[in-house]
C-alpha cells in the first residue's frame, strides 16, 4: 500500500492495548505502558504499509448524531475508565510528537470520519488501509482501493472475505445488519431473524426495499416476521451505515506523513 492512506481507529487500538495491561495496578503506570505499546504498534504499521498519508482518528467525547436519533445507541456498553478517558489528549499529543497526524471532530464518531477519508481517497484512486477490529468498517470494502486490517489478529479483510464471512456482498452489509441487528451498538434487528435467515432473505436482492416489494414471494414464516418491519429496518440501516460525506475541513495533503526526527 505504498503512497496510500493509513487510517487508524485510535480508540479501538488504545482500549485494546490498555485492556491487555489489566494486571498493572498503578493506573498512571498503566497509561504510560499503553502509550508505549501504541507507539510500538503505530511504528510497526507505518513500516508495514509505508503510507504517504496517515491519520489516527478519535471519537468525539460528546454525543453523536446517532445518539440524537436513537438514545439507546451503545446502551449497556462498558464505559471507558476515567483515567483512560482523561488521558486521551495526552495520547494524541504523543502521537503528534512522533509525526503521526491525529483527527477528531465534535459530534462525530471516528467511524464516519474514517469512512469519509477513505471514500474520498478512493475517488482519487489512492489506496486506504483501515486499521481496526471493528467489523462495521467492512461495509466500506465495496469501494475500490479500500482494505481493512486487524492489527491484533494480523489479518486483512477484503470484499471476498466479507462474502465468505457473512454470505452477502459488502454492498448489502447494512441491509444484513438491519435484519439481524447490531448487538455491539445495541441496535435491534427483526425479532426471529438470524444470520442464516438474513442471507436467505437477501439472496438475489439489491436492497431491503427489494425484499419488502416482493414479500409475497417468501415463505410464510418470513412474511410473518417481516410484515410491517420496513420502517424499522430502514431506520436500523441508517444507523449502521457509515457516513462518507462528513465535512471534515481538511485536505489530504494535511495528513502527509513526515519522518519523526525524534522519539520519546
C-alpha positions as YAML, in Angstrom:
chain: A
units: angstrom
residues:
- id: 1
  name: UNK
  ca: [0.00, 0.00, 0.00]
- id: 2
  name: UNK
  ca: [2.89, 2.36, -0.64]
- id: 3
  name: UNK
  ca: [1.89, 6.01, -1.20]
- id: 4
  name: UNK
  ca: [-1.53, 5.28, 0.26]
- id: 5
  name: UNK
  ca: [-3.53, 6.48, 3.26]
- id: 6
  name: UNK
  ca: [-3.24, 4.68, 6.61]
- id: 7
  name: UNK
  ca: [-6.27, 5.24, 8.85]
- id: 8
  name: UNK
  ca: [-6.09, 4.16, 12.48]
- id: 9
  name: UNK
  ca: [-9.17, 3.76, 14.65]
- id: 10
  name: UNK
  ca: [-7.44, 5.39, 17.62]
- id: 11
  name: UNK
  ca: [-9.78, 4.43, 20.44]
- id: 12
  name: UNK
  ca: [-10.06, 0.86, 19.17]
- id: 13
  name: UNK
  ca: [-6.29, 0.47, 19.32]
- id: 14
  name: UNK
  ca: [-5.83, 2.25, 22.65]
- id: 15
  name: UNK
  ca: [-8.61, 0.45, 24.52]
- id: 16
  name: UNK
  ca: [-7.46, -2.98, 23.43]
- id: 17
  name: UNK
  ca: [-3.86, -2.34, 24.40]
- id: 18
  name: UNK
  ca: [-4.98, -0.80, 27.69]
- id: 19
  name: UNK
  ca: [-7.15, -3.84, 28.42]
- id: 20
  name: UNK
  ca: [-4.15, -6.12, 27.86]
- id: 21
  name: UNK
  ca: [-2.43, -4.42, 30.81]
- id: 22
  name: UNK
  ca: [-5.21, -5.19, 33.29]
- id: 23
  name: UNK
  ca: [-2.73, -6.68, 35.75]
- id: 24
  name: UNK
  ca: [-0.98, -3.31, 36.14]
- id: 25
  name: UNK
  ca: [-2.30, -1.88, 39.43]
- id: 26
  name: UNK
  ca: [-0.80, 1.59, 39.12]
- id: 27
  name: UNK
  ca: [-3.24, 3.50, 36.87]
- id: 28
  name: UNK
  ca: [-0.69, 6.11, 35.82]
- id: 29
  name: UNK
  ca: [1.88, 3.47, 35.03]
- id: 30
  name: UNK
  ca: [-0.75, 1.57, 33.05]
- id: 31
  name: UNK
  ca: [-1.41, 4.66, 30.91]
- id: 32
  name: UNK
  ca: [2.31, 5.12, 30.29]
- id: 33
  name: UNK
  ca: [2.73, 1.49, 29.29]
- id: 34
  name: UNK
  ca: [-0.30, 1.73, 27.00]
- id: 35
  name: UNK
  ca: [1.23, 4.77, 25.30]
- id: 36
  name: UNK
  ca: [4.45, 2.84, 24.75]
- id: 37
  name: UNK
  ca: [2.55, -0.08, 23.25]
- id: 38
  name: UNK
  ca: [0.64, 2.28, 20.97]
- id: 39
  name: UNK
  ca: [3.84, 3.90, 19.75]
- id: 40
  name: UNK
  ca: [5.27, 0.46, 19.03]
- id: 41
  name: UNK
  ca: [2.10, -0.61, 17.20]
- id: 42
  name: UNK
  ca: [1.91, 2.54, 15.08]
- id: 43
  name: UNK
  ca: [5.60, 2.33, 14.22]
- id: 44
  name: UNK
  ca: [5.14, -1.24, 13.04]
- id: 45
  name: UNK
  ca: [2.08, -0.32, 10.98]
- id: 46
  name: UNK
  ca: [3.87, 2.58, 9.29]
- id: 47
  name: UNK
  ca: [6.78, 0.29, 8.47]
- id: 48
  name: UNK
  ca: [4.48, -2.45, 7.23]
- id: 49
  name: UNK
  ca: [2.31, -0.31, 4.95]
- id: 50
  name: UNK
  ca: [4.65, 2.57, 4.04]
- id: 51
  name: UNK
  ca: [1.86, 5.15, 3.67]
- id: 52
  name: UNK
  ca: [2.26, 8.62, 2.24]
- id: 53
  name: UNK
  ca: [-0.63, 9.87, 4.38]
- id: 54
  name: UNK
  ca: [-1.89, 8.90, 7.80]
- id: 55
  name: UNK
  ca: [-4.44, 9.81, 10.44]
- id: 56
  name: UNK
  ca: [-5.10, 8.46, 13.91]
- id: 57
  name: UNK
  ca: [-8.81, 9.17, 14.23]
- id: 58
  name: UNK
  ca: [-10.60, 9.62, 17.55]
- id: 59
  name: UNK
  ca: [-14.26, 9.62, 18.59]
- id: 60
  name: UNK
  ca: [-15.85, 12.84, 19.73]
- id: 61
  name: UNK
  ca: [-16.25, 12.91, 23.53]
- id: 62
  name: UNK
  ca: [-19.72, 14.39, 23.06]
- id: 63
  name: UNK
  ca: [-22.83, 12.60, 21.81]
- id: 64
  name: UNK
  ca: [-23.09, 12.00, 18.09]
- id: 65
  name: UNK
  ca: [-25.97, 12.18, 15.62]
- id: 66
  name: UNK
  ca: [-26.71, 8.51, 16.28]
- id: 67
  name: UNK
  ca: [-27.31, 9.22, 19.97]
- id: 68
  name: UNK
  ca: [-29.61, 12.08, 18.99]
- id: 69
  name: UNK
  ca: [-31.87, 9.96, 16.78]
- id: 70
  name: UNK
  ca: [-31.55, 6.77, 18.85]
- id: 71
  name: UNK
  ca: [-30.88, 7.44, 22.58]
- id: 72
  name: UNK
  ca: [-30.34, 3.72, 23.24]
- id: 73
  name: UNK
  ca: [-27.34, 3.69, 20.90]
- id: 74
  name: UNK
  ca: [-24.46, 1.78, 22.54]
- id: 75
  name: UNK
  ca: [-26.56, 1.39, 25.70]
- id: 76
  name: UNK
  ca: [-25.01, -1.14, 28.05]
- id: 77
  name: UNK
  ca: [-21.50, -0.88, 26.64]
- id: 78
  name: UNK
  ca: [-18.95, -0.73, 29.48]
- id: 79
  name: UNK
  ca: [-17.82, 2.89, 29.95]
- id: 80
  name: UNK
  ca: [-14.21, 3.86, 29.49]
- id: 81
  name: UNK
  ca: [-12.20, 4.07, 32.70]
- id: 82
  name: UNK
  ca: [-11.89, 7.64, 33.95]
- id: 83
  name: UNK
  ca: [-8.08, 7.58, 33.92]
- id: 84
  name: UNK
  ca: [-8.03, 6.44, 30.31]
- id: 85
  name: UNK
  ca: [-10.66, 8.97, 29.26]
- id: 86
  name: UNK
  ca: [-8.70, 11.80, 30.87]
- id: 87
  name: UNK
  ca: [-5.52, 10.62, 29.13]
- id: 88
  name: UNK
  ca: [-6.93, 10.81, 25.59]
- id: 89
  name: UNK
  ca: [-5.47, 14.28, 24.86]
- id: 90
  name: UNK
  ca: [-2.09, 13.01, 26.04]
- id: 91
  name: UNK
  ca: [-2.25, 10.08, 23.63]
- id: 92
  name: UNK
  ca: [-2.92, 12.44, 20.73]
- id: 93
  name: UNK
  ca: [-0.06, 14.66, 21.86]
- id: 94
  name: UNK
  ca: [2.34, 11.72, 21.94]
- id: 95
  name: UNK
  ca: [1.23, 10.57, 18.51]
- id: 96
  name: UNK
  ca: [1.68, 14.03, 17.01]
- id: 97
  name: UNK
  ca: [5.11, 14.28, 18.64]
- id: 98
  name: UNK
  ca: [6.09, 11.20, 16.66]
- id: 99
  name: UNK
  ca: [4.86, 12.75, 13.42]
- id: 100
  name: UNK
  ca: [1.51, 10.95, 13.19]
- id: 101
  name: UNK
  ca: [-1.43, 13.26, 12.37]
- id: 102
  name: UNK
  ca: [-4.46, 12.96, 14.64]
- id: 103
  name: UNK
  ca: [-8.06, 13.90, 13.93]
- id: 104
  name: UNK
  ca: [-11.21, 14.40, 15.99]
- id: 105
  name: UNK
  ca: [-14.39, 16.26, 15.13]
- id: 106
  name: UNK
  ca: [-17.04, 17.30, 17.64]
- id: 107
  name: UNK
  ca: [-20.27, 15.33, 17.28]
- id: 108
  name: UNK
  ca: [-18.79, 12.60, 15.08]
- id: 109
  name: UNK
  ca: [-17.59, 9.07, 15.68]
- id: 110
  name: UNK
  ca: [-14.25, 8.01, 14.31]
- id: 111
  name: UNK
  ca: [-16.11, 5.52, 12.09]
- id: 112
  name: UNK
  ca: [-17.74, 8.25, 9.99]
- id: 113
  name: UNK
  ca: [-14.55, 10.29, 9.73]
- id: 114
  name: UNK
  ca: [-12.54, 7.25, 8.64]
- id: 115
  name: UNK
  ca: [-15.24, 6.32, 6.14]
- id: 116
  name: UNK
  ca: [-15.25, 9.83, 4.64]
- id: 117
  name: UNK
  ca: [-11.46, 10.00, 4.36]
- id: 118
  name: UNK
  ca: [-11.19, 6.52, 2.82]
- id: 119
  name: UNK
  ca: [-14.03, 7.16, 0.37]
- id: 120
  name: UNK
  ca: [-12.62, 10.49, -0.81]
- id: 121
  name: UNK
  ca: [-9.19, 8.92, -1.25]
- id: 122
  name: UNK
  ca: [-10.80, 6.09, -3.22]
- id: 123
  name: UNK
  ca: [-12.31, 8.62, -5.63]
- id: 124
  name: UNK
  ca: [-8.75, 9.77, -6.34]
- id: 125
  name: UNK
  ca: [-7.58, 6.15, -6.72]
- id: 126
  name: UNK
  ca: [-5.48, 6.47, -3.57]
- id: 127
  name: UNK
  ca: [-5.45, 3.19, -1.61]
- id: 128
  name: UNK
  ca: [-6.53, 3.25, 2.03]
- id: 129
  name: UNK
  ca: [-5.87, 0.77, 4.81]
- id: 130
  name: UNK
  ca: [-8.21, 0.99, 7.80]
- id: 131
  name: UNK
  ca: [-6.72, -0.49, 10.96]
- id: 132
  name: UNK
  ca: [-9.41, -1.62, 13.39]
- id: 133
  name: UNK
  ca: [-11.03, -4.72, 14.81]
- id: 134
  name: UNK
  ca: [-14.45, -3.11, 14.24]
- id: 135
  name: UNK
  ca: [-16.24, -5.14, 11.56]
- id: 136
  name: UNK
  ca: [-18.51, -2.17, 10.83]
- id: 137
  name: UNK
  ca: [-15.80, -0.84, 8.54]
- id: 138
  name: UNK
  ca: [-16.09, -3.88, 6.27]
- id: 139
  name: UNK
  ca: [-19.06, -2.24, 4.53]
- id: 140
  name: UNK
  ca: [-16.52, 0.15, 3.01]
- id: 141
  name: UNK
  ca: [-14.83, -2.71, 1.19]
- id: 142
  name: UNK
  ca: [-17.43, -2.27, -1.54]
- id: 143
  name: UNK
  ca: [-15.37, 0.66, -2.74]
- id: 144
  name: UNK
  ca: [-12.21, 0.14, -4.79]
- id: 145
  name: UNK
  ca: [-8.86, 0.88, -3.16]
- id: 146
  name: UNK
  ca: [-10.12, 0.33, 0.44]
- id: 147
  name: UNK
  ca: [-8.96, -2.54, 2.66]
- id: 148
  name: UNK
  ca: [-9.09, -3.25, 6.39]
- id: 149
  name: UNK
  ca: [-6.51, -4.75, 8.72]
- id: 150
  name: UNK
  ca: [-6.84, -6.23, 12.21]
- id: 151
  name: UNK
  ca: [-3.56, -5.41, 13.97]
- id: 152
  name: UNK
  ca: [-4.18, -7.90, 16.77]
- id: 153
  name: UNK
  ca: [-5.23, -10.87, 14.63]
- id: 154
  name: UNK
  ca: [-2.73, -9.88, 11.92]
- id: 155
  name: UNK
  ca: [-5.49, -10.41, 9.38]
- id: 156
  name: UNK
  ca: [-6.55, -8.37, 6.38]
- id: 157
  name: UNK
  ca: [-10.10, -8.01, 5.09]
- id: 158
  name: UNK
  ca: [-11.30, -7.52, 1.51]
- id: 159
  name: UNK
  ca: [-14.63, -7.93, -0.26]
- id: 160
  name: UNK
  ca: [-14.02, -11.66, -0.78]
- id: 161
  name: UNK
  ca: [-13.55, -12.09, 2.97]
- id: 162
  name: UNK
  ca: [-16.87, -10.31, 3.57]
- id: 163
  name: UNK
  ca: [-18.75, -12.69, 1.28]
- id: 164
  name: UNK
  ca: [-17.17, -15.72, 2.94]
- id: 165
  name: UNK
  ca: [-17.81, -14.38, 6.45]
- id: 166
  name: UNK
  ca: [-21.36, -13.04, 6.09]
- id: 167
  name: UNK
  ca: [-22.70, -14.64, 2.95]
- id: 168
  name: UNK
  ca: [-23.54, -11.28, 1.37]
- id: 169
  name: UNK
  ca: [-21.57, -8.71, -0.61]
- id: 170
  name: UNK
  ca: [-20.24, -5.61, 1.17]
- id: 171
  name: UNK
  ca: [-22.90, -3.54, -0.59]
- id: 172
  name: UNK
  ca: [-25.57, -5.41, 1.37]
- id: 173
  name: UNK
  ca: [-23.93, -5.43, 4.80]
- id: 174
  name: UNK
  ca: [-26.00, -2.50, 6.17]
- id: 175
  name: UNK
  ca: [-29.19, -4.27, 4.99]
- id: 176
  name: UNK
  ca: [-27.93, -7.51, 6.55]
- id: 177
  name: UNK
  ca: [-27.22, -5.82, 9.89]
- id: 178
  name: UNK
  ca: [-30.60, -4.09, 9.78]
- id: 179
  name: UNK
  ca: [-32.21, -7.53, 9.71]
- id: 180
  name: UNK
  ca: [-30.02, -9.34, 12.26]
- id: 181
  name: UNK
  ca: [-29.31, -6.32, 14.46]
- id: 182
  name: UNK
  ca: [-26.03, -4.90, 15.73]
- id: 183
  name: UNK
  ca: [-25.67, -6.09, 19.31]
- id: 184
  name: UNK
  ca: [-22.36, -4.28, 19.81]
- id: 185
  name: UNK
  ca: [-24.09, -0.93, 19.37]
- id: 186
  name: UNK
  ca: [-27.44, -2.04, 20.83]
- id: 187
  name: UNK
  ca: [-29.28, -1.67, 17.53]
- id: 188
  name: UNK
  ca: [-32.11, -4.21, 17.36]
- id: 189
  name: UNK
  ca: [-32.86, -6.18, 14.23]
- id: 190
  name: UNK
  ca: [-36.02, -8.03, 13.30]
- id: 191
  name: UNK
  ca: [-37.07, -10.46, 16.02]
- id: 192
  name: UNK
  ca: [-36.68, -14.04, 14.85]
- id: 193
  name: UNK
  ca: [-34.29, -13.19, 12.00]
- id: 194
  name: UNK
  ca: [-30.75, -14.53, 12.38]
- id: 195
  name: UNK
  ca: [-27.67, -14.55, 10.15]
- id: 196
  name: UNK
  ca: [-28.71, -17.55, 8.05]
- id: 197
  name: UNK
  ca: [-32.24, -16.24, 7.56]
- id: 198
  name: UNK
  ca: [-30.88, -12.82, 6.58]
- id: 199
  name: UNK
  ca: [-28.68, -14.34, 3.91]
- id: 200
  name: UNK
  ca: [-31.67, -16.30, 2.54]
- id: 201
  name: UNK
  ca: [-33.86, -13.19, 2.59]
- id: 202
  name: UNK
  ca: [-31.31, -11.02, 0.80]
- id: 203
  name: UNK
  ca: [-30.41, -13.66, -1.77]
- id: 204
  name: UNK
  ca: [-30.79, -12.22, -5.29]
- id: 205
  name: UNK
  ca: [-31.97, -8.88, -3.87]
- id: 206
  name: UNK
  ca: [-30.33, -5.48, -4.19]
- id: 207
  name: UNK
  ca: [-31.76, -3.86, -1.05]
- id: 208
  name: UNK
  ca: [-34.28, -4.08, 1.77]
- id: 209
  name: UNK
  ca: [-36.72, -2.26, -0.44]
- id: 210
  name: UNK
  ca: [-36.50, -5.08, -2.98]
- id: 211
  name: UNK
  ca: [-37.19, -7.57, -0.21]
- id: 212
  name: UNK
  ca: [-40.32, -5.83, 1.02]
- id: 213
  name: UNK
  ca: [-41.54, -5.12, -2.51]
- id: 214
  name: UNK
  ca: [-41.61, -8.87, -3.16]
- id: 215
  name: UNK
  ca: [-42.56, -10.08, 0.31]
- id: 216
  name: UNK
  ca: [-45.31, -12.33, -1.08]
- id: 217
  name: UNK
  ca: [-42.63, -14.43, -2.80]
- id: 218
  name: UNK
  ca: [-41.10, -15.52, 0.53]
- id: 219
  name: UNK
  ca: [-42.11, -18.49, 2.70]
- id: 220
  name: UNK
  ca: [-44.93, -17.77, 5.14]
- id: 221
  name: UNK
  ca: [-42.57, -17.70, 8.16]
- id: 222
  name: UNK
  ca: [-40.54, -14.88, 6.63]
- id: 223
  name: UNK
  ca: [-43.61, -12.97, 5.57]
- id: 224
  name: UNK
  ca: [-44.90, -13.10, 9.14]
- id: 225
  name: UNK
  ca: [-41.60, -11.99, 10.66]
- id: 226
  name: UNK
  ca: [-41.06, -9.16, 8.19]
- id: 227
  name: UNK
  ca: [-44.61, -7.86, 7.95]
- id: 228
  name: UNK
  ca: [-44.70, -4.20, 9.00]
- id: 229
  name: UNK
  ca: [-40.94, -4.07, 9.63]
- id: 230
  name: UNK
  ca: [-39.77, -1.99, 6.66]
- id: 231
  name: UNK
  ca: [-39.60, 1.32, 8.53]
- id: 232
  name: UNK
  ca: [-37.73, -0.28, 11.41]
- id: 233
  name: UNK
  ca: [-35.24, -1.92, 9.04]
- id: 234
  name: UNK
  ca: [-34.64, 1.32, 7.17]
- id: 235
  name: UNK
  ca: [-34.01, 3.14, 10.45]
- id: 236
  name: UNK
  ca: [-31.63, 0.44, 11.67]
- id: 237
  name: UNK
  ca: [-29.83, 0.52, 8.33]
- id: 238
  name: UNK
  ca: [-29.37, 4.28, 8.60]
- id: 239
  name: UNK
  ca: [-27.70, 3.78, 12.00]
- id: 240
  name: UNK
  ca: [-25.27, 1.08, 10.88]
- id: 241
  name: UNK
  ca: [-24.38, 2.79, 7.60]
- id: 242
  name: UNK
  ca: [-21.19, 4.81, 7.85]
- id: 243
  name: UNK
  ca: [-21.26, 8.38, 6.56]
- id: 244
  name: UNK
  ca: [-18.96, 9.10, 3.63]
- id: 245
  name: UNK
  ca: [-19.77, 12.78, 3.26]
- id: 246
  name: UNK
  ca: [-18.74, 14.39, 6.56]
- id: 247
  name: UNK
  ca: [-17.47, 17.95, 6.17]
- id: 248
  name: UNK
  ca: [-14.15, 17.40, 7.91]
- id: 249
  name: UNK
  ca: [-12.49, 20.56, 6.63]
- id: 250
  name: UNK
  ca: [-9.02, 19.21, 5.87]
- id: 251
  name: UNK
  ca: [-7.12, 18.36, 2.70]
- id: 252
  name: UNK
  ca: [-5.34, 15.09, 2.16]
- id: 253
  name: UNK
  ca: [-2.05, 16.99, 1.96]
- id: 254
  name: UNK
  ca: [-2.51, 17.94, 5.61]
- id: 255
  name: UNK
  ca: [-2.26, 14.27, 6.51]
- id: 256
  name: UNK
  ca: [1.08, 13.81, 4.75]
- id: 257
  name: UNK
  ca: [3.31, 11.64, 6.86]
- id: 258
  name: UNK
  ca: [6.62, 13.09, 7.90]
- id: 259
  name: UNK
  ca: [9.54, 11.17, 9.34]
- id: 260
  name: UNK
  ca: [9.80, 11.81, 13.04]
- id: 261
  name: UNK
  ca: [13.19, 13.32, 13.74]
- id: 262
  name: UNK
  ca: [12.91, 12.40, 17.38]
- id: 263
  name: UNK
  ca: [11.25, 9.79, 19.55]
- id: 264
  name: UNK
  ca: [10.12, 9.50, 23.13]
...
